[in-house]
């Protein structure tokens, strides 16, 4: 049911890989031109092609294309994953009034703004009758209500750090950058980037850096560069291809996986609060803060499934990265089987655990 979210991450990865290949292609062309600059080619087409490439390299076209493409796939990912998030939570059988108050308030406010000034949203390809119909389905508390997702995630200008904060708040997801920096994906990225071994060092760095622009400055920088190349033919302060490949692209990949995980946490929170998760009754023991031994009860559990963990009123979403039955690795366990689950996060204790079954929605 939630595969559409992971597909958005995969799509972003593929687009970033295409940008990497484009950069590599340009680098290879420059190398070949330099290597063959003194040769005389009898073939006219080859000679003209080499001249075109040499002229293109002197212009800002390739650099501008890369920057605009980087920003474009980043913004497209944010828009699409939030729309999918809203579509999922409205398909869970949750009442409109049980959605986060921010969603309800912003939905009604933004639809009102749209109806009073449709020109503001002229680039969104929206149908006024459809907008009103969806709003009525919410206000009338219809069972199969529909949100105006595109309006609800609307944002003006570029998605810089503050704009990201605002658009996530509009859909009830608060402190997005604070949450991103504490995801396992971002912690791992930061440790590898700065060759940090100890988790305690990371914690101190993150605690001391309360300004989002310090840890996530690449986002602001990308937005500024995108604006510069979009409004001016030449960009004097260019970054090199190697820096784009080694710094910007890995950062965007990390951010996307962190956002994916946070959105899943929000969805599981809705499921838990609306009694749509199945409780695992038998919890035997937690080993090394990461291996959970349970009985599956009346459930089939698979590797890569997520489980929702309650510990002293704190809630965690963990993914199963490995499973063992009688010390043998398995991809799936059946009903009433004792199984060990290796989680992708560390937890100190477990009071309750829950799983999601599509049939329960």
C-alpha angles and dihedrals in degrees: 000000000000096000090104089070094054089046089060089056090048090050092052090048090052092050092048089049089052090052089051091052090049090053091047091049091053091048091050091050092052090049093050093047091051091047093050099033094114097045123103113225119205092198107088095204093054091048092050092046092054090049091051092051092048091052092045091053090058092055127072093240098107094043093048091049092052095049094046091046092049092052093041096056090045093053092043090053093052093048095046099044092049092049090050090048091055092046091052097050091048090052095055095083092253118148118247092240090055093060118103110288090236090060093050095045096044093043093056093040095049094045087052090052090049093051092049094047114019092167089070088066098039092123093055098073093227129169113223095209091050091049092053092045092054092047090051091051088057098044092046089051093235116183094236097040120167129215123217091242098177092054093043092058094041116137134177121232125348125342100252122159096280093043090053089052091052098047092048090048089053089063094043099262107127133192091013097171093047089052093046094055092055096050116110090239094058094042090053091047092051094046092052093043094055098028093244118163106179120074090210090063090054091049092053092048092050094045092052094047103070092151108092091207091068099057096029101034092126089074093055091043093051091050092051092048091048090052091047095053093040094055101032130044094219128049110197097190099057125171119223126253092246091055091050091052097042101035115020101038096047089047093053091047091052094047091050094053091047092051090047090054094047092051090051089052089054092050093049088048089058091047092051095045091050096046094248098129126087117235121228104222102193117061112170108178147329116229125197091348089281112060115075121194115203145146112250093222112192093343141097111222125194136196111267092028117132125237128199114225128199118200121168090335090307115120127214135181113215131181122219107237097173139011132200134191115187089349092304121119113242135177095214142018126207131220119305095012126139107232140171116226121201109207129207093229134050120243130183099215143349128225100166137359131197137187132201124239119187090219090063093065 
